Amino acid sequence: MPKMKTKRAAAKRFKVTGSGKLKRNKAYKSHILTKKTTKRKRNLRKATMTDPTNEKVMKKILPYL
């Protein structure tokens, strides 16, 4: 059986924590920033965990992570 391929787009966006959860960066931080408040932009900088409902699919996409 051939090796499974990792989806490279996902591999660039997710990291695995020590406990096995997936860490991701938040969206909506790239443009149209003038109308967003400073507090909102500051909170978008922080990384967060992937939702448990998506985690099963993401682990299938990232077999060797």
N, C-alpha and C positions, 0 to 999 in steps of 0.2 A: 504494500500500500504506500502511495506517495506521501510525502510530508504535507501537512496542512499549511496553507498560506495565511500569513497575518495580513489583515487589512491595514495598509500602511497609514491611511488617513486617520484611522482610529488610534494606531500606535503612537502617533505624534501628539494626540490630544489627551491621552489617559496614562496615568501612572498607578501602580499598585502600591498600597500602603503595607506596612508590616503585618497588619491583621487580615490582609487579603481584600480590602475594599478598594474601589476604584476612585481615584482623585481626578477632578477635572477643573478647568478654569471656567468662569462664567462668561456668558455671551453678552452682546450689546455694549461692548466697550470700544469699538473700532471707529465709529464715525457718528455724526449728528450728536455731538457731546454738549453743544451749547445749551440745549433745552433741558439737559439732565442736571440735577442738583449735585453739588460737590459731595454731599453725603452718599448719594446713590452711586456716583462714579468711584468713590473710595471703597464702597462695599463690593463693587464689581471686580476690584483688584484681587480680592481674596479667593483662594481656591476652595472648593467644596467637594463633598462626596457625591458620587452618582447615585441616583434614586434606586432603591432596591428593585423596583419594577423593571428597570432597564438593565440591571446588572447582569442578569442571566444571559441576555442577548449579547451584551458587550463582551462577556467572557468567552462566548462562542466565536466572536469575531477576532478576539485576541488570544489564540490558543496557547501561546508561549510566554505570555506576560506574567 
